[in-house]
Amino acid sequence: MNSQRKKSSYKTLQNSGKERNTNVVRQYVPVIMKLDSPEFKALFTPELVSLVSLFKEYGHELRIAGGAVRDLLMKIEPKDLDFATTATPDQMKEMFNAEGIRMINTKGERHDWKLDANRRDLTINSMFLGLDGTVYDYFDGYKDLQARRVVFVGDASTRIREDYLRILRYFRFYGRIAEQSDNHEENTLEAIRHNAAGLEIISGERIWTELRKILEGRFAGELVKIMISLGLNSYIGLPAQPNIKEFDRVWSLNCPEKVHPMTLLAALLTNQEEVMKFHARVKLSAYERDLTLFIVENRQDKPCVKPLQPYQLLIVNSKGKTSDTREWVREVLKYRGDFALLKQFDQWILPRFPINGNILKENGVPGGKILGPVMNALKHRWVENDFQLSSEELLKFLPEVLDEIGVKPKR
C-alpha cells in the first residue's frame, strides 16, 4: 500500500446501476489505487475465486465493500467480507437457480455504487474494492483513513437517523482509528447530541455489542465520558448520574492493563440495583451480569492483617465454578488497582479442603441444610490458619461451630 494518496483517476463503468429509457447512464468512478498486498491476495480462497468467476460469466461486477476495504488498506486481514454487485436480485436469482445455488434474500434494487457509498455510515467504511485490486473511493475515505479522521458520510444527522446505532459505531471506530483521544469534530458531536434519544428504539443486544467493543478499545475512558456528556447514558441503560469520578479512577489505574469491559462499566454503577437495570436494558450474558454484581459487592476495602486472605475466602466459599470466581476476584483486584496483591493471588493455588459432608455426618452433624453453614464456618478457620489444618485439627472446632449456629450434635 502506498503511503501517499495517489491523484484520483476516473474510469467509465457501463453497468453502475441507473437506467433511463433502457439506456445505461455512464458514471465516472474515482479510482485511487490498485492493491497487491499479501492481505489482499490471501482473500482468494477457492470459494471466492468460484464466486468471482460466476458473476463474471454472467456479465455482472462484484466488489468487496465497507469495512473489509478499510482493513486491507490498513494492512489488516479482514475477519469477514461484504460484497456489492451490479446484478439485481432478479438477475442473481436467475443466475443462482441456473447454477443450483440457493438464494436466501431476494429483495433489493439495481445497484448504484455512489448511492451505496453515500448510504454507508463513515467515510472510512464507504470504499469498494474490485476483485482485480482496484480501490474505488467516492467520499475521500482513504484520505480520512490516512489522517486517522472519523467522520460520517455527508450530513451526520442524516446518516444517524438512518440507523441510530451509528452513534455508537462512531465511537467504536474512533477508538480503533483515531490517534488522539479528543480530536472529534464539533459538528459530529452536535449531531450525536441532537439525535441521542434515537438510541431508545435500538435493541439492547445491538447497543451492548457496540458498547462492549468501545470499552475494550483504545481511549475507552475518554470516549465513555464524552458519550455521557452528550447525554447517551440515559438511552443505553446507564444511570442518569453515573459515577464518573469512580470510572475515571478505575480507567486511569487500568488503561495500560487488559481489563474486562464489565470491570470498567461497574465503576459507573453505584449498587446492584443499577447493575440489574443495565442488564434489563442490554441483556448481558449470565457471566457478564454475575461478574458485575460480584465486583459491585466486593470492591470495598477489606481490612485484614493478611491482605490476600479475604479474597482467598471468596474462592473457598464460592458456590459456582471456582475458575469463574477466580477470574472475578482478579477483576476486583484490577478495579481496586491492587496489582501487587493480584500478582500474589495469581501465584496462589487453592489446596483441597480436607472435610466433606460424610465426615461431618460421621462426627454428629445433622444432614440436610445445616451442612452448608457448618462447612463454611470450618472453611473460614481453615483460611485463617493459612490452609494448614488437617481434618483432625478442623474437627476440633466442630463443637464451637455447632454452638455458634445453635445446633446440637447427634449422639
C-alpha positions in Angstrom: 0.0 0.0 0.0 1.4 3.4 -0.9 1.8 5.8 2.0 1.0 8.8 -0.2 -2.5 9.2 -1.7 -2.4 9.0 -5.5 -4.2 11.5 -7.6 -7.8 10.3 -8.4 -8.2 8.9 -11.9 -11.5 8.2 -13.5 -12.9 5.2 -15.2 -16.2 4.6 -17.1 -18.4 1.9 -15.8 -21.2 0.8 -18.1 -23.3 -1.1 -15.6 -23.1 1.0 -12.5 -26.8 1.0 -11.9 -29.0 3.8 -13.1 -31.3 3.1 -16.1 -33.2 5.7 -18.1 -35.3 4.6 -21.1 -33.3 1.3 -21.1 -30.1 3.2 -21.8 -27.4 2.8 -19.2 -26.2 6.1 -17.7 -22.4 6.2 -17.7 -21.0 7.2 -14.3 -17.4 8.3 -13.6 -15.8 6.4 -10.7 -12.8 7.6 -8.7 -10.1 5.0 -8.7 -7.4 5.8 -6.2 -5.1 2.9 -6.3 -4.6 -0.8 -7.0 -4.0 -3.2 -4.2 -1.5 -6.0 -4.5 -0.8 -6.7 -0.8 -0.3 -10.1 0.8 -3.5 -9.5 2.8 -5.5 -8.9 -0.4 -4.0 -12.0 -2.1 -4.9 -14.1 0.9 -8.6 -13.4 0.3 -8.7 -15.6 -2.8 -9.8 -18.9 -1.5 -11.2 -21.4 -4.0 -14.7 -20.4 -2.9 -14.1 -16.7 -3.6 -12.5 -17.5 -7.0 -15.5 -19.6 -7.9 -17.9 -16.8 -6.9 -16.0 -14.2 -8.8 -15.9 -16.4 -11.9 -19.7 -17.0 -11.7 -20.6 -13.3 -11.6 -18.1 -12.5 -14.4 -19.5 -15.3 -16.5 -23.0 -13.7 -16.3 -21.7 -10.2 -17.0 -22.0 -8.7 -13.5 -19.5 -6.8 -11.5 -18.7 -7.9 -7.9 -16.9 -5.7 -5.4 -15.8 -6.0 -1.8 -17.5 -3.3 0.3 -17.1 -1.4 3.5 -15.0 -2.5 6.5 -13.0 -5.1 4.7 -11.6 -2.5 2.3 -10.7 -0.3 5.2 -8.9 -3.2 7.0 -7.0 -4.1 3.8 -5.8 -0.5 3.4 -4.6 -0.7 7.0 -2.7 -4.0 6.1 -5.1 -5.9 8.4 -6.6 -9.2 7.2 -10.4 -8.8 7.3 -12.4 -11.1 9.5 -15.3 -11.3 7.1 -16.2 -9.9 3.7 -19.2 -7.9 2.5 -20.0 -7.8 -1.2 -21.9 -5.5 -3.5 -22.8 -6.2 -7.1 -24.3 -4.6 -10.2 -26.6 -7.6 -10.5 -30.2 -7.0 -9.5 -31.9 -9.5 -7.1 -33.8 -11.0 -10.0 -30.7 -11.4 -12.0 -28.9 -13.1 -9.1 -31.9 -15.3 -8.5 -31.9 -16.4 -12.2 -28.1 -16.9 -12.1 -28.1 -18.9 -8.9 -31.1 -21.0 -9.9 -29.3 -21.9 -13.2 -26.2 -22.9 -11.1 -28.2 -24.8 -8.5 -27.4 -22.3 -5.7 -30.0 -21.4 -3.1 -30.5 -17.6 -2.7 -31.9 -16.6 0.8 -32.6 -12.9 0.3 -34.3 -12.0 -2.9 -35.1 -8.3 -2.1 -33.2 -5.3 -3.2 -32.7 -2.9 -6.0 -30.5 -2.2 -9.0 -27.1 -1.1 -7.8 -25.6 2.3 -8.0 -22.1 2.4 -6.5 -22.1 6.0 -5.4 -25.6 5.8 -3.9 -24.5 2.7 -2.0 -21.4 4.5 -0.7 -23.5 7.5 0.3 -25.7 5.3 2.4 -22.8 3.9 4.5 -22.1 5.3 7.9 -18.5 6.6 7.9 -16.3 7.7 5.0 -13.7 5.1 6.0 -16.3 2.4 5.6 -17.6 3.7 2.2 -15.0 2.4 -0.1 -15.2 -0.5 -2.6 -12.6 -2.9 -3.8 -12.7 -4.6 -7.2 -11.5 -8.2 -7.3 -8.6 -7.0 -9.5 -7.4 -4.9 -6.6 -8.9 -1.6 -7.8 -9.9 0.7 -4.9 -13.0 2.9 -5.5 -13.4 5.9 -3.2 -16.3 8.3 -3.6 -16.1 10.3 -0.3 -12.4 10.6 0.5 -12.4 7.6 2.8 -8.8 6.8 2.1 -7.7 10.4 2.7 -9.6 10.3 6.1 -8.1 6.9 6.9 -4.6 8.2 6.3 -5.4 11.2 8.5 -7.0 8.9 11.1 -10.1 11.1 10.8 -13.5 9.6 11.7 -16.5 11.4 10.1 -19.9 10.5 8.7 -20.6 10.3 5.0 -22.2 13.6 4.1 -24.6 15.1 6.7 -24.0 13.4 10.1 -27.6 13.8 11.3 -29.0 12.2 8.1 -26.6 9.2 8.4 -27.5 8.8 12.1 -31.3 8.9 11.5 -30.9 6.1 9.0 -29.8 3.9 12.0 -29.3 5.4 15.4 -26.8 2.6 16.3 -24.4 4.6 14.1 -23.9 6.9 17.1 -22.2 4.1 19.0 -20.4 2.8 15.9 -18.9 6.3 15.5 -17.3 6.0 19.0 -16.2 2.4 18.4 -14.4 3.3 15.1 -13.0 6.4 16.7 -11.3 4.2 19.3 -10.0 2.0 16.6 -8.8 4.5 14.0 -8.0 7.9 15.7 -4.6 8.7 17.0 -5.7 11.2 19.6 -8.4 10.7 22.3 -10.1 14.1 21.8 -9.9 15.0 18.2 -13.6 15.0 17.4 -15.3 17.4 15.0 -17.8 19.7 16.7 -20.5 19.3 14.1 -20.3 15.5 14.5 -20.7 15.7 18.3 -23.6 18.1 17.9 -25.3 15.8 15.5 -24.9 13.0 18.1 -26.2 15.1 20.9 -29.2 16.2 18.9 -30.1 12.6 17.9 -29.2 10.8 21.2 -32.8 10.0 22.0 -33.0 7.8 18.9 -30.9 5.2 20.7 -34.1 4.5 22.8 -35.6 2.5 19.9 -32.4 0.4 19.4 -32.5 -3.1 20.8 -30.4 -3.7 23.9 -28.4 -6.5 22.3 -27.2 -4.2 19.5 -26.3 -1.5 21.9 -24.3 -3.9 24.1 -22.4 -5.3 21.1 -21.2 -1.8 20.3 -20.7 -0.6 23.8 -18.7 -3.6 24.8 -16.3 -3.0 21.8 -15.9 0.6 22.9 -15.0 -0.5 26.4 -12.5 -3.0 25.0 -10.9 -0.5 22.6 -8.5 2.4 22.8 -9.5 5.6 24.5 -12.3 3.8 26.3 -12.2 6.1 29.3 -12.2 9.3 27.3 -14.9 8.1 24.9 -17.3 6.9 27.6 -17.0 10.3 29.3 -17.8 12.1 26.1 -20.7 9.8 25.4 -22.1 10.7 28.9 -21.5 14.4 28.3 -23.6 14.1 25.2 -26.5 12.5 27.1 -26.3 9.0 25.7 -26.2 7.3 29.1 -30.0 7.6 29.7 -30.8 5.7 26.5 -28.3 2.8 26.8 -29.1 1.6 30.3 -26.7 3.6 32.4 -27.8 5.7 35.4 -28.9 9.3 34.9 -25.9 10.3 37.1 -23.2 7.7 36.6 -20.2 7.7 39.0 -17.8 9.4 36.6 -15.2 10.2 39.3 -15.0 6.5 40.1 -14.9 5.5 36.5 -12.1 7.9 35.9 -10.1 6.4 38.8 -10.6 2.8 37.6 -9.7 3.7 34.0 -6.6 5.7 35.0 -5.4 2.7 37.0 -6.1 0.1 34.3 -5.6 1.8 30.9 -2.3 0.1 30.4 -3.7 -3.3 31.5 -6.0 -5.8 29.9 -9.3 -5.3 31.9 -12.7 -6.9 31.3 -15.2 -4.4 30.0 -17.5 -5.1 32.9 -14.8 -4.0 35.3 -14.8 -0.6 33.7 -18.6 -0.5 33.5 -19.1 -1.4 37.1 -17.4 1.8 38.1 -20.3 3.8 36.6 -22.8 1.8 38.7 -23.4 2.6 42.4 -25.2 -0.6 43.5 -26.6 -3.9 42.4 -29.9 -2.4 41.6 -28.3 -0.2 38.9 -26.5 -3.3 37.6 -29.8 -5.1 37.1 -31.3 -2.1 35.4 -28.4 -2.0 33.0 -28.8 -5.8 32.4 -32.5 -5.4 31.8 -31.7 -2.8 29.0 -28.8 -4.5 27.2 -29.3 -8.2 28.0 -25.9 -9.1 29.4 -24.8 -12.7 29.4 -25.1 -14.5 32.7 -21.3 -14.4 33.1 -21.2 -10.6 32.5 -24.1 -10.0 34.8 -22.7 -12.1 37.6 -19.2 -10.6 37.2 -20.6 -7.1 37.5 -22.7 -7.9 40.6 -19.6 -9.6 42.1 -17.4 -6.5 41.5 -20.0 -4.1 42.9 -20.4 -6.3 46.0 -16.7 -6.9 46.7 -14.9 -3.7 45.6 -14.9 -2.1 49.0 -11.8 -2.1 51.3 -11.3 -5.4 53.1 -9.0 -4.5 56.1 -7.1 -7.6 57.2 -3.7 -8.4 58.7 -3.2 -10.8 55.7 -4.5 -8.7 52.7 -4.9 -11.7 50.5 -7.0 -13.7 52.9 -10.4 -12.1 52.2 -10.0 -12.9 48.5 -8.9 -16.4 49.2 -12.1 -16.8 51.3 -14.2 -15.7 48.3 -12.7 -18.6 46.4 -13.1 -21.1 49.2 -16.8 -20.1 49.7 -17.6 -19.9 46.0 -20.9 -21.6 45.2 -20.3 -21.5 41.4 -17.3 -22.6 39.2 -14.1 -21.9 41.1 -12.5 -20.9 37.8 -15.1 -18.2 37.2 -14.8 -16.9 40.8 -11.1 -16.8 40.5 -11.4 -14.6 37.3 -13.9 -12.4 39.1 -11.5 -11.9 42.1 -8.8 -10.9 39.6 -11.1 -8.3 38.1 -11.9 -6.9 41.6 -8.2 -6.5 42.3 -7.7 -4.7 38.9 -10.7 -2.5 39.7 -9.0 -1.6 43.0 -5.6 -1.1 41.5 -4.1 -3.7 43.8 -1.6 -5.1 41.2 0.9 -6.3 43.8 -1.8 -8.3 45.5 -3.0 -9.6 42.1 0.4 -11.0 41.5 0.3 -12.8 44.8 -3.2 -14.1 44.0 -2.1 -15.4 40.6 0.7 -17.4 42.3 -1.6 -18.9 45.0 -3.0 -22.4 44.4 -6.1 -23.4 46.3 -5.4 -26.6 48.4 -8.0 -29.3 48.7 -10.3 -28.8 51.7 -9.9 -31.8 53.9 -13.5 -32.0 55.2 -16.6 -33.3 53.3 -20.2 -33.9 54.2 -19.8 -37.5 55.0 -17.0 -36.7 57.6 -19.3 -34.2 59.2 -22.2 -36.7 59.5 -19.8 -39.3 60.9 -19.0 -36.7 63.6 -22.5 -36.0 64.7 -23.6 -33.1 62.4 -27.2 -33.5 61.2 -27.6 -33.9 57.5 -29.6 -31.5 55.2 -29.3 -27.8 55.1 -27.2 -27.5 58.2 -24.2 -29.0 56.5 -23.6 -25.8 54.4 -23.2 -23.3 57.3 -21.0 -25.8 59.3 -18.8 -26.4 56.3 -18.4 -22.6 55.6 -17.5 -21.9 59.3 -14.8 -24.6 59.2 -13.5 -23.3 55.9 -13.2 -19.8 57.4 -11.0 -21.3 60.2 -9.0 -23.2 57.6 -8.3 -20.0 55.6 -7.4 -18.1 58.8 -4.8 -20.7 59.5 -3.3 -20.5 56.0 -4.9 -23.7 54.8 -2.6 -25.7 57.1 -5.1 -27.5 59.3 -5.8 -31.2 58.8 -9.2 -32.8 59.0 -8.5 -33.9 62.6 -7.5 -30.4 63.6 -10.5 -28.9 61.9 -12.9 -31.3 63.7 -11.7 -29.9 67.0 -13.5 -26.7 66.1 -16.8 -28.6 65.4 -18.3 -28.2 68.9 -17.6 -24.5 68.9 -19.0 -24.1 65.4 -22.2 -26.0 66.2 -22.7 -23.9 69.3 -22.3 -20.7 67.2 -25.0 -21.6 64.8 -27.3 -23.1 67.5 -27.2 -26.8 66.5 -26.9 -29.7 68.9 -24.8 -32.6 67.6 -26.4 -36.0 67.1 -25.3 -38.7 69.5 
